[in-house]
Amino acid sequence: MKNFLLMGLIVVPSWINSYALPTVDIVAKVKPAIVLITMYNSDKTPLSEGTGFFIDTHLVVTNSHVIRNGKYMRIQDLFGTDFDFDKLINDDPQQDLAVVQTVKENHFFLKIGDSRRLLEGQSILVIGNPESQYGTVSTGIVSALRGNYFLFTAPVSHGSSGSPVVDENGDVVGVAAAIAREGQNLNFAVCSHLIQPEDQKSFVGPKSDEDSSEQVSEEEKVANLVVNYMLATRSGKPISLSPYVTKRLYYWYGDKDVSMEQAEKENADYYRRWPYQTTHFDPKDLTIKKVNDPKYVVYNVRIPFSWSISNGKVTKQGKKTLDAYVILTTNGVGYRIVSVKNV
């Protein structure tokens, strides 16, 4: 159903609930399901903190990058109760989503809403653990819809990754995943309809008859991988490249035959030289073309972007196009970037 503007009256689709809960009620409904996730190294030294939330009495959703590094995981709700990690149910680095199972099975959990029915300008609320400020509430709106993710204005910070983005009824419509350092309240969330625990498919938002047979195409998987790579590497901080690239790269910007470890080191060196950077791109500008290769499944992906870097004294800026080749690996991990350069 379409929206119509008639003499100042907005006729909205019938599925939008006109009886939205007050903010204080949404907070009271959502907060008990929030958890703090702490990752530790092999010496039990804390490495990082993030956020997660229960979607069933024993299943917790967070970002893939929250649990990517570290040897041990601690899951604790905002009341101080610890939940022992049992097993990893699902981990999707391309969508930046992960689902873990806890040993205890009696926790309050949230309902997954249908993010495909979001509207730009719709009110949302986020509860997370930014900068170790546990259980912090922020409000805002959906500022833009971008396919499998959307932008929102509710303030978030480091530690908010994995926070639920909920609608006016307290239902989860997204998972906070990234922030644009160069923008103000320019934040990214993965759409909730992508949350698919392997043994809990019923938690996915309902589909209409017209999209019941919808499947993600290979081209969409490749495009999502490159967009997520662009989002992750524009942060100005060294990251693990394992969710995005092959163990050995045919071409890495200016070098040939580069290991993943060498590429990560080059990234870290670059960020030390230029700690302040911005990158702007629109996923709608991405083009993808399948390469005729007799041995491998290969796609060429190109996406234009503008950039600016600074070390506090010198600033440089310009426009480039990312030119990447993505290959379907033979070791079962899916698509990964095997060659990338800026042209």
N, C-alpha and C positions, 0 to 999 in steps of 0.2 A: 504494500500500500504506500502511496506517495504522500508527502507532506504538502499542504497547500496553505498559502498565506492569504487570508481574506479579511480585509478591513481590520487588520491588527489581531485577528484570531488565528492561532495556529492549530490546524487539525492534525493530530499526530497519530501514528499507527496504534491500533487497538492493543498491541502487546506491551506498550509503554505503560508502566504502572503509575497512575496519577496519584497514588497514595504512598509516596516515598516516605521512608522512615526518617525521623529526625536524626541528625548527625550523632547525637549522644547515644541513641539507640543502636545505630549501626556500629559504633565503637564497642558498645557493650556486647553486641552479637559477635563481632569478628575477633576481638582481642584475645579471648581464651584459646583460639586456635593457632596463634602465632608462636613460633619457636625461634630461638637463637641457635645458629649453627656455627660451631667453632672447629676449625681444622688445625691439626697438630702434625708436627714432623715426627720422625722415628724416635726422637728423644723426648717426646711429649711436650715440646715447646710450641706454644700457640703461634700459628702462622697468619690466620685471617679469620674474620667473622663475617657472617652473612645472615640472611633471614630465610625462613621457610614457613609453611603452614600446613596443617592437617587437612586432607580431603577425604579421609576415612579414619576410623578409630585407630589405625596403625600405619597409615600412609602419609608421607610428608612430601610436598612439592617444593622445589627450590630451583635456582639456576644451575645449569651444568657447570659453569665456571666457578661457582661457589665451592663445589666439592672436588674440583679438578685436581688441585694441588694438596698435598698432605697425605699422611699415613693413617691418621686416626680422626674420627669425627665425633663430636659431642653435640647432642640434641637436647635442648633444655627449653621448657616453656617459660612464660613470663611470671609464673608463680614459683619458679625454682625447681620444678620437677624434672629429673633427667630421664631420658628415654634412650635405652641402649639401641645402637644400630644393629639391625638384623641382616639385611641384604639390600643390594641395589636392584630395584625393580625395572627401572628404565632410565637411560641416559642418552640424550639427544643433543650433542654439541652444536649441530647445525641450527636447531631451534633454540638452543641454550635453555633446555628444560631437563630436569632430573626428578625422579621419584624414588624415595628410599622407604624401606619398611622398618618399623621399630618393633622391638620385642613386645612391649605392652600394647594392648589392643582395647583400651577403654577411654580414649581421648575424644573430647569435643572436636568436631570438624566442620568445615565450610562447604557450602554448595557451589558447584561450578555452574556459572551462568553461560549464556550463549553470546560470545564476543562478536559474532557475525551480525548481531543486531544493534551494535553500538552506533551512536550518532555523534558527530562532531558537535561539541558544545555541551554534551551530556556530563552531569556532575559525577565525580568519582572520589574515592577516599583511599588512602594508603596507610597501612600500619606496618612499621618495620623497626629496624635497629640501627639507625644511621649514626656513625661515629660513636658506637657503643652507648648511645642514648636509647636504651631498650624500650620498646613499646611506644614509639613516637608516632603521633597521628598527624597527617597532613591532608588537605583537601584541595581539589582543583577540578579541571574539566578535561575531557578528551579534546585535544587540540588538532589532531589530524589522524586519519586512518590510512594505513600503508600495507594493506594485504594481511600478512601474518603477524604484523606488529602494529602498534599505534603509539602516538605521542600524547603525553599528558602533562599538565602544568603543576600538579601537586609537588611541592618541594621534596626531593630525596637527596641522599648523600651516600658516600661509601659506607657499606654495611646494610644498605637498603636492598641490595640485590637479592632477589627471591621473595620480596614482599608481595602480598596479594594486593591487586588493584580491584576494588569492589565498587559495585554500582549502588543506586539509591536504596536497594533492598538488602545490601550486604552480601550479594552473590559475587563470586570471583569472576571478573571479566578479563583479567590480565595478570601477568607476573612481571614486576619491575625488573629490568635487566641492564639498563645502561643509562648514563647521563652524558649530555654534551657539555664538556667543560667550558666551551666558548659561549654557550647560550645561557639564558636565564630561564629556569624552569622548563628546559627543553629535554624531556626525559622520555625513555623508550620502554614499552612493555610488550612482552610476547602475548599474543592472544590466547585466551583460556581454552578455546576449542581445540588447541593443539596438545593439551594435556591428555596423554593417553597411556596410563599405566597398562602394561601388557595384560595383566589379569583383572583390570578394573575398567573395562571399556565403557561401562554404564555411566561413568562420571563425565563423559564428554557431553557437551551441550546438545540438545535435541536438534536434529536436522529436519528441514522441511522436505516435502515430497520431491520438490524440484532439484534438490541437491543431495538426495539420499545416496546416489551412486557416485558422488564426488570423490576423486582420488587425486593425490598430489602427483603431478607429472614429474618425469625425470628433469625436465628443464627447470621446473620450480625448485626442485631440490638443489640443483646446481646454483641457481640464482640466489637462493636463501643462504647457501654456504658463502658466496662471495660477499653478499651484503653484510652478513654477520662478521666476516673477516674484516671488512672495512670499518664496521662499528667498533670492533675489539681493538684494532691496531691504531685507531686515531686517538686513543686515550692519553697518550704521552707517557705511558708507563709500560715497562717490559711485561710481556705476557707469555704464556705457553702457547706455542703454535700448533701443538699436536691436534687440536680439534679441526684445524683448517688446512694443513699442508701434509704432503707425503714425507716419509722419513728422509728421503733424498730428493732434492729439487733439481730439475734439469736446468732451470734458469731462475735466479733470485736477484731481481733488479739488475745490478751490473755484473753479476758473477754467474759462472756456469758450474754445474755439478757441485751443489752446496748441500751439506747435511742440515737437518732440522736444527740441531744444536748450534751449528755455525750461524744459521740464519737468526736464531734467537739471540746469540751474542752480538751480531751486527745490529739487531734492533735495539738492544740495551745500550750499545755504544752510541747509536744515533740519538736515542732519547737523552742520554747524558749530555751530549753536545747541544741538543735543541730541546730543552725540557718543556717549552711552551709551544703548543701547536694547535691548529684548528684545521678541520677538514669538513667541507660541505659537499654533499651529493644528494641526488634524488634517485631512489631505487627505480622510479619509473623511466629513468634515462638508460637503464641497463639494457644491453643487447646481448643475445646469446645465439650461437651458431654451432651445430654439431659438425665435428671434423671427420672427414672420411679417413679412418685409420683401420687397417685390416686386422690389427691385433687387439686394440684397446677401445673402450668407449671414452671418447674425448670431446669436450666442449670448449669453445673459445668464448670468453665473456669479456665484454668491454663496458666500462662505466666512467663517464667524465666526472671530474671533481675539481674544486678549487681548494687551495691550501695556503697556510701561513705558518711559518715557524719563527721562533725567537729564542735567544739565549739571555734575554734581558738587556742586551746592548745592541745586537744586530737583529733586524727583522727581515725576512724574505717571504715573498708570496708569489703565487702564480696559478696557472690552470694546467691540468694534466688529464690523461685518460688512463685508467688502470686497464692493462691488457693481460688477462690471466687465462691459462689453460687448466682445465679441471678434468681429472681422470677418475674413472670408476676403479678403485683398487681391487686387487685380487685376494686381499687378506681379510675381507669381510667387514671392514670399517666404513665402507661406502665411498662417497665422493670426497676427493681431496685436491687441493691446488698443487700442481706439479711444476708450474712455471708462471712467474709474475714479473711484470715490469711496468713502468710508467712511460707513456709515449706522449 
